[in-house]
Amino acid sequence: MKYYIIAGEASGDLHASNLIKAIREEDPQAEIRAWGGDLMEAAGAEVVKHYRDLAFMGFVEVVRNLRTILGNFKACKADILEFRPDALILVDYPGFNLRMAKWAKTVDLKVFYYISPQLWAWHSSRVHGIKANIDRMFVILPFEEEFYAEYDYDVDFVGHPLLDVVEDYQPNVDLREKYNWSDQKIIAVLPGSRRQEISRMLPDMLKMATHFPDYRFVVAGAPAIPDEFYQPFLKEAADNVQLVSGRTYDLLNEAHSALVTSGTATLETGLFGVPQIVCYRGSSLSYLIARRLVNVKYISLVNLVLDRPLLRELIQTEFQPKVLKKELEKLLTPEEQGRLRAGYEELQDKLGHAGAAKRTAQLMKTYLK
């Protein structure tokens, strides 16, 4: 079988890479061509476009880069037609992938979608387009199956792929020695995976290092962002700040607590059992538009899955040094640490069992027969 996979960001690259491995177990002769990243390439896909060239964040940024985005659509369509896959597999990244799904049905391609767009959060009317253009949806959050059922659309809940990633993680026993951490308590700083969000989040996150000199603040450098990009922020920071790139799970495994930009990283941090504060600041215009469109009580996946505010969320104007300092003081207390870790145990129960990629690959094989 021939598969064409599209993933447009770091988390999609990770989950698509595991899906590729699972597909190859089910179909050893599989030919896989993709838009994605280094992990997908390492798993055996021929990556023709890297996700670092696709990541535009927010309404304003999309408008500014519209010409590039339209050019990407054109190039992707041409490449798919030339490859002519048995299945087009779309991984998250809805702004691009939902449009590709609509086009794909016009040229009679089988379309699978792994990791549903967050339609339950905003613009739920897009469900009708999904029903029309996507042959099968594979969802990873427990409440998504019920959401789609309200629209009479049958989907497959396969469990969350991060359960596999965290379960397969092998601790790096030499990490503390390598980075000279000794017995210091580590506060992990996860400012995001896109340049725009890093620029907005990291400066205020790093201001905390001055107030908590007994802790080492370690910035998790994103795989697709060069170290040089972080240097201007680090030069302004206290001496107890350090950058470690491409080692987020190693860092979380050693972390005492964390400051995390809203996104998949909040769930990863939770699955590693690290107490955290969730932070988010977008451009003013993008945030105002989002407030009118978004229909959820929380921004972090941890709180959404639990359907209660386990984690403190500092959003937009609340995300400022004075408030962050107060919340971090609370986070570091034994009482708060214990409360959050108990909540994380409930989170694991709700997310289902490991094996999401394997179940998805098996189902795809069945649907292609």
VOBA-1610 file (N, C-alpha, C; in pm, whole numbers, padded with zeros to 5 digits, always signed):
BEGIN
Met+00083-00119+00000Met+00000+00000+00000Met+00088+00126+00000Lys+00032+00233-00055Lys+00101+00362-00057Lys+00025+00459+00033Tyr+00098+00528+00121Tyr+00037+00618+00217Tyr+00103+00756+00204Tyr+00021+00859+00207Tyr+00073+00997+00208Tyr+00026+01059+00339Ile+00122+01106+00421Ile+00091+01156+00554Ile+00129+01303+00565Ile+00039+01384+00624Ile+00066+01526+00643Ile+00058+01561+00791Ala+00170+01607+00848Ala+00175+01658+00985Ala+00246+01792+00980Gly+00190+01892+01052Gly+00241+02027+01033Gly+00311+02090+01152Glu+00340+02013+01256Glu+00409+02071+01372Glu+00480+01961+01450Ala+00552+02000+01556Ala+00637+01906+01629Ala+00557+01790+01688Ser+00443+01818+01750Ser+00366+01709+01811Ser+00313+01614+01705Gly+00272+01669+01590Gly+00226+01584+01481Gly+00337+01496+01426Asp+00457+01550+01419Asp+00573+01473+01374Asp+00597+01355+01468Leu+00587+01380+01598Leu+00606+01274+01697Leu+00502+01163+01680His+00374+01200+01679His+00270+01098+01674His+00263+01030+01537Ala+00290+01104+01432Ala+00292+01043+01299Ala+00408+00945+01285Ser+00519+00974+01350Ser+00634+00883+01342Ser+00600+00748+01404Asn+00529+00751+01516Asn+00489+00624+01579Asn+00383+00552+01497Leu+00296+00629+01432Leu+00198+00567+01343Leu+00267+00501+01223Ile+00370+00566+01171Ile+00446+00510+01059Ile+00508+00375+01099Lys+00566+00370+01217Lys+00625+00244+01266Lys+00517+00136+01275Ala+00400+00174+01326Ala+00291+00077+01340Ala+00238+00032+01204Ile+00230+00125+01109Ile+00186+00089+00973Ile+00283-00011+00911Arg+00411+00011+00932Arg+00512-00079+00873Arg+00506-00218+00936Glu+00463-00225+01062Glu+00445-00357+01124Glu+00328-00431+01059Glu+00223-00357+01025Glu+00106-00417+00962Glu+00127-00439+00813Asp+00208-00353+00751Asp+00228-00356+00607Asp+00377-00331+00578Pro+00461-00435+00587Pro+00606-00419+00571Pro+00648-00359+00436Gln+00564-00373+00335Gln+00598-00321+00202Gln+00544-00180+00180Ala+00496-00117+00283Ala+00434+00015+00270Ala+00531+00118+00211Glu+00478+00199+00117Glu+00550+00315+00065Glu+00487+00438+00130Ile+00570+00518+00198Ile+00516+00630+00275Ile+00590+00759+00234Arg+00512+00852+00185Arg+00562+00985+00149Arg+00492+01085+00241Ala+00562+01195+00278Ala+00504+01278+00384Ala+00549+01423+00380Trp+00465+01504+00439Trp+00503+01637+00487Trp+00511+01622+00638Gly+00625+01652+00698Gly+00640+01629+00841Gly+00775+01674+00891Gly+00838+01587+00972Gly+00963+01627+01034Gly+01064+01515+01044Asp+01167+01539+01124Asp+01280+01448+01135Asp+01240+01312+01192Leu+01147+01311+01287Leu+01106+01184+01346Leu+01034+01096+01246Met+00952+01156+01161Met+00882+01080+01057Met+00982+01024+00956Glu+01082+01104+00925Glu+01185+01057+00831Glu+01263+00940+00892Ala+01296+00952+01021Ala+01369+00844+01089Ala+01286+00717+01096Ala+01153+00732+01099Ala+01064+00615+01107Ala+01046+00547+00971Gly+01093+00611+00864Gly+01088+00547+00734Gly+01007+00617+00627Ala+00958+00738+00655Ala+00884+00811+00553Ala+00980+00895+00469Glu+00944+00918+00344Glu+01016+01012+00260Glu+00953+01150+00280Val+01020+01234+00357Val+00965+01365+00391Val+01006+01467+00284Val+00906+01524+00218Val+00934+01615+00108Val+00917+01762+00148Lys+00856+01787+00262Lys+00841+01924+00313Lys+00845+01919+00465His+00932+02001+00526His+00947+01998+00672His+00844+02089+00738Tyr+00795+02047+00855Tyr+00691+02124+00923Tyr+00739+02261+00968Arg+00871+02281+00982Arg+00920+02412+01025Arg+00883+02521+00923Asp+00855+02480+00799Asp+00816+02577+00696Asp+00665+02597+00691Leu+00592+02531+00781Leu+00446+02535+00776Leu+00383+02600+00899Ala+00462+02627+01003Ala+00407+02666+01133Ala+00379+02815+01140Phe+00254+02853+01117Phe+00209+02990+01135Phe+00103+02991+01243Met+00120+03078+01343Met+00039+03072+01464Met-00050+03196+01474Gly-00182+03175+01492Gly-00273+03285+01517Gly-00334+03342+01390Phe-00444+03412+01405Phe-00518+03465+01291Phe-00435+03568+01213Val-00372+03659+01286Val-00296+03765+01222Val-00178+03708+01144Glu-00106+03613+01206Glu+00011+03555+01140Glu-00027+03481+01012Val-00142+03413+01015Val-00188+03341+00896Val-00214+03438+00783Val-00279+03550+00812Val-00309+03649+00708Val-00180+03705+00649Arg-00083+03733+00735Arg+00044+03788+00687Arg+00118+03692+00594Asn+00100+03563+00617Asn+00173+03463+00539Asn+00084+03389+00440Leu-00026+03450+00401Leu-00124+03384+00316Leu-00066+03338+00183Arg+00017+03419+00123Arg+00076+03382-00006Arg+00158+03253+00006Thr+00236+03243+00112Thr+00317+03122+00134Thr+00227+03001+00158Ile+00123+03020+00238Ile+00032+02910+00270Ile-00038+02859+00145Leu-00084+02949+00061Leu-00150+02908-00064Leu-00053+02835-00156Gly+00072+02879-00156Gly+00174+02809-00235Gly+00198+02668-00184Asn+00193+02652-00051Asn+00209+02519+00008Asn+00095+02426-00032Phe-00028+02477-00031Phe-00143+02397-00075Phe-00121+02346-00218Lys-00083+02435-00305Lys-00065+02399-00446Lys+00042+02292-00463Ala+00154+02310-00395Ala+00265+02214-00406Ala+00225+02078-00349Cys+00153+02079-00237Cys+00113+01954-00174Cys+00016+01876-00262Lys-00080+01944-00320Lys-00177+01878-00407Lys-00107+01812-00526Ala-00014+01884-00585Ala+00058+01831-00702Ala+00138+01707-00663Asp+00201+01711-00546Asp+00283+01597-00503Asp+00197+01475-00473Ile+00081+01496-00412Ile-00011+01385-00382Ile-00061+01322-00511Leu-00097+01403-00608Leu-00147+01350-00735Leu-00041+01268-00806Glu+00082+01313-00798Glu+00191+01239-00864Glu+00217+01106-00793Phe+00208+01106-00658Phe+00234+00985-00580Phe+00116+00887-00586Arg-00005+00940-00591Arg-00130+00865-00597Arg-00138+00756-00489Pro-00154+00797-00363Pro-00155+00700-00252Pro-00287+00623-00243Asp-00281+00509-00175Asp-00404+00435-00143Asp-00481+00505-00031Ala-00409+00578+00054Ala-00474+00654+00160Ala-00396+00780+00190Leu-00470+00888+00210Leu-00412+01013+00258Leu-00442+01019+00408Ile-00336+01027+00489Ile-00351+01028+00635Ile-00315+01167+00686Leu-00412+01234+00745Leu-00394+01369+00796Leu-00379+01362+00948Val-00277+01430+01001Val-00247+01424+01144Val-00262+01563+01205Asp-00371+01582+01282Asp-00397+01710+01350Asp-00389+01826+01249Tyr-00326+01940+01285Tyr-00297+02051+01194Tyr-00418+02089+01108Pro-00531+02125+01171Pro-00657+02138+01099Pro-00665+02250+00997Gly-00599+02364+01022Gly-00607+02474+00928Gly-00568+02433+00787Phe-00468+02349+00777Phe-00419+02299+00648Phe-00491+02171+00609Asn-00500+02078+00704Asn-00545+01943+00671Asn-00694+01933+00637Leu-00779+02012+00698Leu-00921+02006+00663Leu-00944+02054+00520Arg-00865+02149+00477Arg-00875+02195+00337Arg-00824+02088+00242Met-00717+02019+00284Met-00664+01911+00200Met-00764+01797+00190Ala-00837+01769+00298Ala-00938+01662+00297Ala-01048+01694+00196Lys-01093+01818+00197Lys-01199+01859+00104Lys-01155+01841-00040Trp-01033+01882-00068Trp-00980+01864-00204Trp-00962+01717-00238Ala-00910+01639-00142Ala-00880+01498-00168Ala-01004+01420-00212Lys-01119+01453-00156Lys-01241+01381-00195Lys-01282+01413-00338Thr-01243+01530-00387Thr-01276+01566-00526Thr-01195+01484-00626Val-01082+01428-00580Val-00999+01345-00669Val-01005+01198-00626Asp-01108+01166-00547Asp-01141+01028-00514Asp-01031+00957-00435Leu-00976+01025-00334Leu-00877+00963-00245Leu-00943+00918-00116Lys-00897+00806-00063Lys-00939+00762+00069Lys-00870+00851+00172Val-00949+00910+00265Val-00894+01005+00360Val-00916+00957+00504Phe-00805+00941+00578Phe-00809+00910+00720Phe-00757+01031+00798Tyr-00812+01052+00917Tyr-00767+01164+01000Tyr-00732+01109+01139Tyr-00606+01126+01178Tyr-00557+01079+01308Tyr-00532+01200+01397Ile-00598+01204+01511Ile-00595+01314+01608Ile-00688+01425+01558Ser-00806+01422+01607Ser-00912+01511+01559Ser-00882+01658+01583Pro-00924+01743+01489Pro-00925+01888+01518Pro-01014+01913+01640Gln-00986+02017+01712Gln-01059+02044+01836Gln-01190+02117+01807Leu-01277+02050+01734Leu-01404+02110+01696Leu-01493+02136+01816Trp-01475+02058+01921Trp-01552+02077+02044Trp-01516+02209+02111Ala-01399+02266+02074Ala-01356+02393+02134Ala-01412+02513+02059Trp-01414+02503+01926Trp-01466+02615+01848Trp-01499+02569+01707His-01593+02641+01646His-01634+02615+01508His-01681+02471+01488Ser-01771+02426+01574Ser-01819+02287+01565Ser-01896+02260+01437Ser-01936+02363+01365Ser-02007+02343+01238Ser-01919+02271+01135Arg-01788+02269+01159Arg-01699+02200+01065Arg-01717+02049+01068Val-01792+01999+01165Val-01821+01855+01169Val-01887+01811+01038His-01971+01895+00982His-02041+01857+00859His-01942+01836+00744Gly-01838+01919+00740Gly-01734+01901+00639Gly-01655+01774+00662Ile-01630+01743+00787Ile-01558+01619+00820Ile-01639+01498+00777Lys-01768+01500+00806Lys-01854+01387+00766Lys-01853+01368+00614Ala-01846+01479+00542Ala-01850+01471+00396Ala-01716+01432+00334Asn-01605+01469+00399Asn-01474+01458+00332Asn-01378+01357+00392Ile-01406+01308+00513Ile-01312+01218+00580Ile-01377+01081+00598Asp-01309+00979+00545Asp-01365+00845+00550Asp-01366+00787+00691Arg-01261+00819+00768Arg-01257+00765+00904Arg-01176+00858+00993Met-01231+00887+01110Met-01164+00974+01208Met-01121+00889+01327Phe-00994+00906+01368Phe-00939+00834+01482Phe-00909+00937+01593Val-00987+00932+01702Val-00979+01034+01805Val-00901+00984+01925Ile-00843+01077+02001Ile-00750+01040+02109Ile-00793+01090+02246Leu-00900+01167+02253Leu-00951+01215+02381Leu-01084+01149+02411Pro-01106+01108+02535Pro-01224+01024+02566Pro-01357+01091+02537Phe-01366+01224+02549Phe-01494+01290+02528Phe-01523+01319+02381Glu-01425+01296+02291Glu-01446+01327+02150Glu-01542+01230+02082Glu-01541+01105+02124Glu-01632+01006+02067Glu-01778+01048+02091Glu-01805+01094+02212Glu-01940+01140+02246Glu-01976+01267+02169Phe-01878+01357+02154Phe-01902+01480+02079Phe-01946+01450+01936Tyr-01874+01362+01867Tyr-01908+01330+01728Tyr-02041+01254+01718Ala-02071+01174+01819Ala-02197+01100+01819Ala-02317+01194+01817Glu-02301+01313+01876Glu-02409+01411+01873Glu-02441+01457+01731Tyr-02346+01440+01641Tyr-02365+01477+01501Tyr-02385+01354+01412Asp-02412+01240+01476Asp-02436+01115+01404Asp-02317+01076+01316Tyr-02198+01091+01372Tyr-02075+01055+01300Tyr-01998+00956+01387Asp-01976+00837+01335Asp-01909+00730+01408Asp-01758+00743+01394Val-01687+00753+01506Val-01541+00764+01503Val-01480+00653+01589Asp-01349+00637+01578Asp-01277+00536+01657Asp-01194+00605+01765Phe-01224+00577+01893Phe-01141+00625+02002Phe-01028+00524+02022Val-00904+00569+01999Val-00790+00477+02000Val-00701+00495+02122Gly-00735+00589+02211Gly-00648+00618+02325Gly-00550+00729+02288His-00484+00784+02388His-00394+00897+02360His-00253+00846+02328Pro-00196+00891+02216Pro-00062+00842+02177Pro+00048+00882+02274Leu+00028+00986+02352Leu+00132+01023+02448Leu+00153+00916+02554Leu+00051+00834+02578Leu+00068+00725+02675Leu+00177+00630+02629Asp+00184+00605+02498Asp+00289+00519+02443Asp+00425+00586+02455Val+00429+00713+02420Val+00556+00786+02419Val+00617+00789+02559Val+00534+00821+02657Val+00584+00829+02794Val+00620+00690+02848Glu+00537+00592+02815Glu+00563+00455+02861Glu+00693+00401+02803Asp+00724+00437+02679Asp+00845+00386+02613Asp+00971+00465+02650Tyr+00955+00576+02719Tyr+01069+00661+02752Tyr+01169+00587+02842Gln+01295+00599+02807Gln+01404+00541+02886Gln+01484+00653+02952Pro+01485+00660+03085Pro+01555+00769+03154Pro+01703+00776+03120Asn+01754+00897+03113Asn+01896+00921+03090Asn+01963+00939+03227Val+02033+00838+03269Val+02089+00838+03405Val+02206+00934+03420Asp+02263+00980+03308Asp+02380+01068+03315Asp+02344+01216+03298Leu+02215+01246+03295Leu+02172+01381+03260Leu+02220+01486+03361Arg+02204+01459+03488Arg+02243+01558+03589Arg+02393+01585+03587Glu+02468+01481+03566Glu+02614+01500+03558Glu+02652+01578+03433Lys+02588+01546+03320Lys+02621+01611+03193Lys+02596+01761+03199Tyr+02484+01800+03261Tyr+02447+01942+03263Tyr+02481+02010+03396Asn+02557+01939+03481Asn+02607+01997+03605Asn+02492+02044+03695Trp+02389+01960+03709Trp+02274+01996+03792Trp+02292+01954+03938Ser+02386+01863+03963Ser+02409+01814+04098Ser+02276+01771+04160Asp+02248+01819+04282Asp+02122+01782+04347Asp+02022+01896+04347Gln+02041+01995+04257Gln+01950+02109+04248Gln+01810+02065+04206Lys+01710+02136+04255Lys+01574+02115+04208Lys+01553+02192+04078Ile+01495+02122+03980Ile+01481+02177+03846Ile+01340+02228+03824Ile+01329+02350+03774Ile+01201+02400+03723Ile+01212+02403+03572Ala+01136+02316+03507Ala+01138+02309+03360Ala+01058+02426+03303Val+01113+02488+03200Val+01046+02600+03133Val+01019+02557+02989Leu+00891+02538+02957Leu+00851+02493+02824Leu+00775+02607+02756Pro+00845+02690+02677Pro+00783+02811+02622Pro+00712+02791+02489Gly+00706+02669+02439Gly+00638+02642+02313Gly+00733+02595+02205Ser+00678+02565+02088Ser+00758+02510+01978Ser+00765+02602+01857Arg+00698+02718+01864Arg+00699+02814+01753Arg+00770+02941+01798Arg+00840+03004+01704Arg+00916+03124+01737Arg+00827+03234+01796Gln+00708+03250+01739Gln+00621+03359+01785Gln+00580+03341+01930Glu+00541+03219+01967Glu+00497+03198+02104Glu+00615+03200+02201Ile+00730+03151+02159Ile+00848+03156+02244Ile+00883+03301+02278Ser+00878+03387+02177Ser+00910+03528+02197Ser+00814+03595+02294Arg+00689+03551+02293Arg+00589+03611+02382Arg+00597+03555+02524Met+00632+03428+02536Met+00622+03360+02665Met+00752+03360+02745Leu+00863+03338+02679Leu+00987+03308+02750Leu+01039+03423+02838Pro+01038+03549+02793Pro+01094+03654+02879Pro+01032+03660+03018Asp+00899+03656+03028Asp+00835+03662+03160Asp+00855+03533+03239Met+00862+03420+03171Met+00891+03295+03241Met+01028+03301+03307Leu+01126+03355+03235Leu+01263+03358+03287Leu+01283+03461+03398Lys+01193+03557+03408Lys+01202+03653+03518Lys+01185+03586+03654Met+01126+03468+03656Met+01106+03397+03782Met+01237+03349+03842Ala+01339+03329+03760Ala+01465+03274+03810Ala+01528+03363+03916Thr+01513+03493+03902Thr+01568+03587+04000Thr+01503+03570+04136His+01374+03540+04136His+01298+03529+04261His+01315+03393+04330Phe+01365+03295+04256Phe+01379+03160+04313Phe+01522+03110+04288Pro+01620+03172+04353Pro+01761+03141+04324Pro+01805+03001+04365Asp+01728+02933+04450Asp+01767+02799+04493Asp+01728+02692+04392Tyr+01656+02731+04288Tyr+01615+02638+04183Tyr+01692+02669+04055Arg+01710+02565+03973Arg+01767+02587+03840Arg+01653+02584+03738Phe+01643+02690+03660Phe+01541+02700+03557Phe+01601+02653+03425Val+01545+02547+03370Val+01600+02487+03248Val+01498+02500+03136Val+01537+02570+03031Val+01450+02593+02915Val+01457+02473+02822Ala+01341+02420+02786Ala+01336+02309+02690Ala+01337+02367+02550Gly+01450+02358+02483Gly+01461+02406+02346Gly+01386+02314+02250Ala+01304+02372+02164Ala+01226+02293+02069Ala+01316+02236+01960Pro+01288+02115+01911Pro+01376+02049+01813Pro+01398+02130+01686Ala+01296+02202+01639Ala+01307+02273+01511Ala+01358+02416+01526Ile+01388+02458+01648Ile+01434+02595+01673Ile+01582+02592+01709Pro+01667+02664+01635Pro+01811+02662+01666Pro+01841+02729+01800Asp+01947+02685+01865Asp+01985+02741+01994Asp+02006+02892+01987Glu+02054+02940+01871Glu+02083+03083+01856Glu+01959+03169+01879Phe+01843+03114+01849Phe+01719+03191+01866Phe+01694+03224+02013Tyr+01735+03136+02102Tyr+01711+03154+02245Tyr+01812+03247+02312Gln+01927+03270+02248Gln+02036+03340+02315Gln+02001+03480+02363Pro+01930+03562+02285Pro+01896+03696+02336Pro+01814+03692+02465Phe+01727+03592+02479Phe+01648+03579+02602Phe+01735+03533+02719Leu+01828+03442+02691Leu+01914+03389+02796Leu+02012+03494+02847Lys+02058+03584+02759Lys+02152+03688+02800Lys+02093+03782+02905Glu+01961+03798+02899Glu+01893+03887+02993Glu+01853+03816+03122Ala+01876+03685+03128Ala+01826+03605+03240Ala+01929+03593+03353Ala+01882+03542+03466Ala+01969+03521+03582Ala+02066+03406+03557Asp+02163+03391+03649Asp+02267+03289+03632Asp+02215+03147+03647Asn+02100+03131+03712Asn+02046+02996+03735Asn+01951+02953+03623Val+01976+03004+03502Val+01898+02967+03383Val+01987+02894+03284Gln+01932+02792+03221Gln+02009+02709+03128Gln+01918+02662+03015Leu+01975+02641+02897Leu+01902+02589+02782Leu+01946+02446+02755Val+01848+02357+02738Val+01875+02220+02696Val+01783+02190+02578Ser+01838+02164+02462Ser+01758+02148+02341Ser+01735+02002+02305Gly+01614+01975+02257Gly+01581+01842+02208Gly+01580+01734+02315Arg+01564+01772+02442Arg+01568+01675+02551Arg+01451+01698+02647Thr+01333+01731+02594Thr+01221+01770+02679Thr+01182+01660+02777Tyr+01176+01535+02730Tyr+01135+01426+02820Tyr+01241+01399+02925Asp+01368+01407+02888Asp+01474+01394+02986Asp+01460+01501+03094Leu+01429+01622+03049Leu+01412+01733+03142Leu+01292+01711+03233Leu+01178+01673+03178Leu+01059+01650+03259Leu+01080+01536+03358Asn+01158+01438+03319Asn+01184+01325+03409Asn+01262+01369+03533Glu+01337+01478+03521Glu+01418+01528+03632Glu+01353+01646+03703Ala+01247+01703+03645Ala+01193+01829+03694Ala+01116+01814+03824His+01128+01915+03907His+01048+01926+04030His+00913+01990+03999Ser+00915+02093+03912Ser+00795+02166+03873Ser+00818+02223+03733Ala+00715+02290+03677Ala+00729+02338+03540Ala+00640+02459+03514Leu+00687+02545+03423Leu+00608+02653+03364Leu+00588+02616+03218Val+00464+02603+03175Val+00437+02541+03045Val+00341+02626+02962Thr+00380+02654+02838Thr+00291+02721+02745Thr+00180+02625+02704Ser+00057+02674+02703Ser-00058+02589+02672Ser-00040+02518+02539Gly-00075+02389+02538Gly-00061+02306+02419Gly-00040+02161+02462Thr+00008+02080+02371Thr+00031+01939+02402Thr+00126+01921+02520Ala+00217+02017+02537Ala+00317+02006+02644Ala+00254+02000+02782Thr+00136+02058+02801Thr+00072+02050+02933Thr+00035+01905+02965Leu-00009+01831+02864Leu-00044+01690+02884Leu+00081+01606+02906Glu+00186+01632+02829Glu+00312+01560+02847Glu+00366+01581+02988Thr+00362+01704+03033Thr+00410+01735+03168Thr+00328+01662+03273Gly+00196+01657+03252Gly+00109+01586+03344Gly+00137+01436+03348Leu+00162+01377+03232Leu+00188+01233+03226Leu+00322+01197+03291Phe+00413+01293+03297Phe+00539+01271+03369Phe+00523+01303+03518Gly+00403+01346+03557Gly+00376+01371+03698Gly+00440+01497+03753Val+00469+01594+03667Val+00537+01717+03710Val+00434+01827+03738Pro+00426+01877+03860Pro+00337+01990+03889Pro+00369+02109+03800Gln+00266+02178+03752Gln+00290+02283+03653Gln+00192+02398+03665Ile+00233+02511+03606Ile+00146+02626+03582Ile+00134+02640+03432Val+00012+02655+03383Val-00012+02669+03239Val-00018+02816+03204Cys+00055+02855+03101Cys+00065+02995+03062Cys+00027+03013+02915Tyr-00033+03128+02886Tyr-00062+03157+02744Tyr-00079+03307+02723Arg-00013+03357+02618Arg-00035+03494+02572Arg-00024+03496+02420Gly-00129+03540+02352Gly-00127+03555+02207Gly-00126+03702+02171Ser-00122+03732+02041Ser-00135+03871+02000Ser-00272+03923+02042Ser-00283+04052+02066Ser-00409+04108+02117Ser-00525+04080+02023Leu-00502+04098+01893Leu-00609+04077+01797Leu-00649+03930+01789Ser-00551+03842+01784Ser-00580+03699+01778Ser-00658+03655+01901Tyr-00621+03708+02016Tyr-00689+03669+02139Tyr-00834+03719+02141Leu-00856+03841+02095Leu-00992+03895+02091Leu-01081+03813+01998Ile-01025+03773+01885Ile-01102+03691+01791Ile-01131+03555+01853Ala-01029+03496+01916Ala-01045+03364+01976Ala-01152+03364+02086Arg-01155+03471+02165Arg-01253+03478+02274Arg-01396+03471+02221Arg-01417+03525+02102Arg-01551+03524+02043Arg-01587+03387+01985Leu-01484+03309+01951Leu-01508+03183+01880Leu-01496+03060+01968Val-01409+03064+02067Val-01377+02944+02144Val-01486+02916+02248Asn-01520+02787+02260Asn-01630+02746+02346Asn-01585+02638+02445Val-01481+02668+02522Val-01432+02573+02624Val-01408+02647+02755Lys-01414+02571+02865Lys-01393+02629+02997Lys-01245+02646+03030Tyr-01159+02564+02967Tyr-01017+02563+03001Tyr-00933+02562+02873Ile-00805+02601+02886Ile-00717+02596+02770Ile-00620+02479+02775Ser-00597+02422+02893Ser-00503+02310+02902Ser-00575+02177+02883Leu-00508+02086+02816Leu-00567+01955+02792Leu-00590+01878+02921Val-00506+01900+03020Val-00524+01831+03148Val-00659+01869+03209Asn-00687+01997+03217Asn-00814+02042+03274Asn-00933+02001+03189Leu-00914+02001+03057Leu-01024+01963+02967Leu-01061+01816+02985Val-00961+01729+02992Val-00987+01586+03009Val-01053+01559+03144Leu-01004+01625+03248Leu-01060+01606+03382Leu-01192+01680+03402Asp-01218+01777+03315Asp-01338+01861+03325Asp-01345+01933+03459Arg-01230+01979+03505Arg-01223+02061+03626Arg-01086+02131+03628Pro-01074+02240+03703Pro-00949+02319+03699Pro-00840+02267+03792Leu-00784+02152+03759Leu-00673+02100+03839Leu-00554+02194+03833Leu-00519+02240+03712Leu-00402+02325+03693Leu-00441+02472+03691Arg-00354+02556+03742Arg-00374+02701+03734Arg-00337+02747+03593Glu-00427+02821+03531Glu-00407+02872+03396Glu-00394+03024+03400Leu-00282+03075+03352Leu-00260+03220+03343Leu-00271+03260+03196Ile-00380+03325+03163Ile-00410+03355+03023Ile-00405+03505+02997Gln-00335+03543+02891Gln-00328+03679+02839Gln-00287+03779+02947Thr-00376+03866+02996Thr-00335+03969+03090Thr-00297+03913+03227Glu-00347+03795+03261Glu-00308+03731+03388Glu-00166+03678+03382Phe-00118+03652+03261Phe+00020+03604+03247Phe+00113+03725+03255Gln+00156+03754+03376Gln+00247+03865+03401Gln+00333+03826+03521Pro+00453+03882+03534Pro+00549+03839+03636Pro+00494+03838+03778Lys+00420+03940+03817Lys+00370+03947+03955Lys+00279+03829+03988Val+00188+03798+03897Val+00094+03687+03919Val+00167+03554+03911Leu+00256+03542+03814Leu+00330+03417+03796Leu+00415+03386+03919Lys+00478+03486+03976Lys+00559+03467+04097Lys+00473+03413+04212Lys+00358+03472+04231Lys+00267+03429+04338Lys+00223+03284+04318Glu+00189+03249+04193Glu+00142+03114+04165Glu+00255+03012+04177Leu+00377+03053+04139Leu+00490+02961+04150Leu+00525+02935+04297Glu+00514+03035+04380Glu+00535+03014+04523Glu+00439+02908+04577Lys+00315+02916+04534Lys+00215+02818+04577Lys+00245+02680+04520Leu+00286+02676+04392Leu+00313+02549+04325Leu+00423+02470+04397Leu+00519+02540+04453Leu+00635+02474+04513Leu+00608+02420+04653Thr+00489+02444+04708Thr+00457+02392+04841Thr+00425+02243+04835Pro+00456+02167+04941Pro+00426+02023+04942Pro+00277+01993+04923Glu+00192+02079+04978Glu+00048+02056+04966Glu+00002+02062+04821Glu+00049+02163+04749Glu+00007+02178+04609Glu+00068+02068+04522Gln+00191+02031+04550Gln+00256+01923+04476Gln+00176+01793+04491Gly+00133+01763+04612Gly+00056+01641+04636Gly-00080+01645+04569Arg-00146+01761+04574Arg-00278+01774+04511Arg-00271+01748+04361Leu-00170+01805+04296Leu-00158+01790+04152Leu-00121+01647+04113Arg-00035+01584+04188Arg+00004+01447+04154Arg-00114+01351+04169Ala-00200+01375+04265Ala-00321+01293+04280Ala-00413+01313+04160Gly-00422+01436+04112Gly-00503+01464+03993Gly-00448+01398+03869Tyr-00315+01390+03860Tyr-00253+01325+03744Tyr-00287+01176+03737Glu-00304+01113+03851Glu-00342+00971+03851Glu-00482+00954+03789Glu-00571+01044+03821Glu-00704+01042+03761Glu-00696+01067+03611Leu-00607+01156+03571Leu-00587+01187+03429Leu-00547+01062+03350Gln-00452+00987+03403Gln-00407+00864+03336Gln-00523+00767+03317Asp-00607+00753+03416Asp-00721+00661+03406Asp-00817+00703+03295Lys-00840+00832+03280Lys-00936+00880+03182Lys-00885+00868+03038Leu-00754+00870+03020Leu-00697+00871+02885Leu-00694+00734+02818Gly-00728+00629+02891Gly-00731+00496+02830Gly-00597+00426+02840His-00575+00331+02751His-00456+00247+02757His-00357+00282+02646Ala-00232+00243+02666Ala-00130+00263+02563Ala-00164+00179+02440Gly-00099+00212+02328Gly-00120+00135+02204Gly-00201+00208+02100Ala-00211+00342+02108Ala-00293+00419+02014Ala-00247+00402+01869Ala-00118+00413+01844Ala-00067+00403+01707Ala-00093+00264+01650Lys-00071+00162+01729Lys-00092+00024+01683Lys-00239-00001+01650Arg-00328+00044+01740Arg-00471+00026+01714Arg-00513+00101+01588Thr-00460+00221+01570Thr-00496+00301+01453Thr-00449+00234+01324Ala-00326+00185+01324Ala-00272+00119+01205Ala-00353-00006+01170Gln-00392-00081+01271Gln-00473-00202+01247Gln-00609-00166+01189Leu-00670-00063+01242Leu-00800-00019+01192Leu-00789+00034+01048Met-00684+00107+01019Met-00664+00159+00884Met-00649+00044+00784Lys-00574-00057+00825Lys-00557-00173+00738Lys-00691-00240+00710Thr-00775-00249+00813Thr-00907-00310+00796Thr-00994-00227+00702Tyr-00991-00095+00720Tyr-01075-00008+00638Tyr-01028-00001+00493Leu-00902-00034+00469Leu-00850-00029+00332Leu-00878-00157+00255Lys-00920-00263+00324Lys-00947-00389+00254Lys-01073-00377+00171
//
